Amino acid sequence: MNENAALNKLQQVYGLSGKTALVTGGGSGIGLAIASCLAASGARVIIAGRRAQVLEEACKTIGESCHAEVLDITDLQSIPAFAQRLESEYGNIDILINNAGNTLKKPFEESDMADFDSVFDVHVRGALELSRHVIRQQMANGGGSVTFISSMTAYIGQPNVLGYTVSKTAINGVIRGLSAEFAGRGVRINGVAPGWIDTDLYRKATAGDIPRQQKIMSRIPMNALGKPEDIGWACAFLSSAAAAYVTGQVLLVDGGGATGF
């Protein structure tokens, strides 16, 4: 196989040319990196979130293949019309990345159910409702890929973020259940679980807290924070033909943090 033929084969297997991807929470942080990596792999990318200006700025960064759509993932009643409008405007959503997220740092004894719901509504309820409508489209159009962003927090205990921990642990269950349900119908369901990633959110959470920073670094065998693009390329792989026989899996991208010593 000559060099050009090998390159074409790689592009066919790992590339996303001709695919349309929807990334929730795609305007900043890890979501922006995911959208950028999918676009670099050849996909047309739709980024969705609550802040129109942030989304528009992100599209300028990504390029002409990026489109912005406003969506409040917690407004469940708006999601069916949103999914239908996207299909009418962009065609089938071949790739869905459920990345939209939030967190609440609060001691358990000071928390109430409204606190937990505020996190669960984004990570689980909203993601499930959107996935339901996108999966219907995918099955009607020959199949597709859905990736949920989980977290290393689903594997280790961390204090004061119980709502986030419960939500991400639930997402791992969602991945197992949905993959079993749709594996024979052309839709693959997987997840990516980031470890500690160098984002504005991470820097804000650890600013001025040297003991916390030191503890985090002591847990990472690779002795470095991850980059947002590390999550983006993992999502690109799981969305590609290279992962055609992969479903029901959660890929830990954490420098060994969840399992290392």
N, C-alpha and C positions, 0 to 999 in steps of 0.2 A: 504494500500500500504506500503510494507516494505521499509527500508531505501535505499537499492540498487535499487529497482524499481523506487523510487522517484528520485534518482540521475540520473538514466538512462533517465527518462522522462524530467528532467531539461536539460540534455545534448542534447536530441533530439530537444527540443523547443528553447533553447537559444544557443546551440552549432552550429558550422559551419563546422563540420567534413564532408569531402568529397567535400567541396566547394573550388573554386579557386577565389581569389580576386585580383584585380588590384588597386593599390593605386598610383596616380600620386603625385609627390612631396613627395615621401615616404622616402626619405633618411635622413631627419632631422626634428626637431621640432614637430609640430602637426602631420605631415604625418608619421613620424617614430612611434609616439605613436599609431596612428590608425593602422598601419601595425602590430605593436607588439600585440595589443589587438585582432585583427582578428586572428593572428597566435595562440595566447593563447586560443582562442575559437575553434581552430581546423582547421582553413582554411589553405590551401596552398596560400602563398602571393607572388605576383609579385610587386615589387616597381619600379617605373619609374621616371626618372628625367634626367637632362642634365649632371650631374657630376658622371662619372662611379666610381671613387674612393670613393666618399661619399656613393654611393649606396652599394658598396661592403662592406664597413665598417658597414653599417647599417644591412646588411644581417648577418654578423658575430654576431651582437648583438641579432638579432631576432632568429637565429637558422637555422637548415637545411630546414625548410619548406619555407624559403624565397629565392626568386630569383630576380636578378637585371636585368633591361632592360633599356638601354639608350633611351630617348625620349625628343625631344624639342617640347613641346606642341604648340609652336607658328609656327612651320613648318607644316602647314596644309596639304601640299602635301605629306608629309611623313606618315601621320596617317593611311590612308587605308592599305598600305603595312605593317605597324607596327601591326595593329589589325589582319590582315590576318596571319602574322607570329606567333603571340601569339596563335591564335586559332590552328594553325598547330602544335605548340610545346607543348602547355599546355592544349589544349581542350577548352571547353566553359568557358568564363569568367562569372561566376555566379554572382559576386559582383564587381561593379565598384565604387570606391570612387574618385570623382573629387576634389582633394585637392590642386593641384599645384596652387601656387599664388605668387603674388608680390605686391608691392605698391610703390607709389611715393609721397613723402611729399613735396608739393609745393603750394604756394599761387595761387589761381585761376587766378588772374590778370597777373601772370607771366607764366601761362601755355599755351600750344597750343595743337592742336589736336593730334600731335605725342605723347605728354605726355600721353594723355588719352588712345590712341591706345595701348601704351606699356603695360598698365594694362589690358585693355579690351581684348586684344589678348590672354592673358593667362587665365583669369578667365572665359571668356564667349566664344569667338570664338574657342579656342583650346578645351575647355571642351565639347562644343556642337559637334564638329567634331568627337572627340573620342567617345562620347556617342552614336552618330548615328551608328557607325560601331559596337560597342559592343552590343547595343540594338538589332540590326539585328541578331547577333549571339544568343543572349538570347532568342529571339522569336522563332528562328529555333530549339532551344534546350530545350524548355519547360519552359522558363521564367527566371527571375533574378531580381536583385535589383541594382539600381543606386542611389548613394547619392552624392549630391553636398555640398561642404562646403561653406556656406553663412557667414554671420557675423552680430554681433549686430549692426555694422555700417549701415546696411540696415534699421535699426529701429530708430536710433537716429542720430542727426547731429554732425559731428566732422569736425573741420576746417582743411583746407590744404590737404585733401585727397579725393578730389572730384572724381577722376578717380576710386579709390577703392570703394567709396560709390556707385557710379553709377553702377559699375560692380556687386557688391554684391546685389544691389537692382534688377538688371536685372536677377540675378540667381534665386531670389525668384519667379520671373515671369516665368522663364524657368521651375521651379519645378511644378508650377500650370499647365502650358500648357502641358508639357510632361506627367504628371500624368493623366490628362484627356484623352490624346491620347492613352496611353498604358495600362490603368487600366484593360481593358477588354481583353488584350492580354498577360497577365502573367508577365508583367514587372512593378515593383513598383518603383516610383521616389519620393525621399524624400531629405531633407536637414538637416544639423546641423549648427546652427549659434553660433559660440563661442563668448564669451565675452572677457574680458581681461584675457589672459592665460599666465602663467609664463614660457615664452620661451626666447631663446637668442634674438629673434626679439623684444620682448617686452622690455627686459632689455636694449637693444641698443637704442630703441626709447625713453626711459624715463631716461636714464643715466644722472645723475646730474641735472635733472629737477624736483626738489622737489615739486614745486607748481602743476605740471602736475600729479605727483604720488599721491599727496594728493587729487586732484580733482577726479582722477580715483577711489581711495579707498572710497571716500565719496559717489560715485554713486553705490557702491556694497552693498546691504543689508546684504549679508553673511559675509562682512568685510574680504574677502580673495580673492586672485587671484585664478583662476582655474588652474588645472594641465593638461598637455597635455593628460594624460590618461582619463580625464573626457570626452574629445571629442572622444577618441578612443573607450571607452565603449559605448557611444551613437551610434556611427557608427556600432559597433558590434550588438547592439540591433536591429537597423533598418534593418540590413542585415539578421537577423535571422528569423526563423519561428514564433518567439514570436511576430513579427510585421507583420504577414501575411496579416492582414486587415488594414494596415497603408500605405497610399500613399497620395502624394500631401501635405505633412506636412513639416514644418521647425521647428525643435526642438531647442529652445534657451537653450544653456548651458552656463549660464552667471552669476550664483549666484544672479539672480534677477536684474542685472544691467540695462536691457532695460525697465523694468517696475517698478522698486522700487523707493523709495524716501529716 
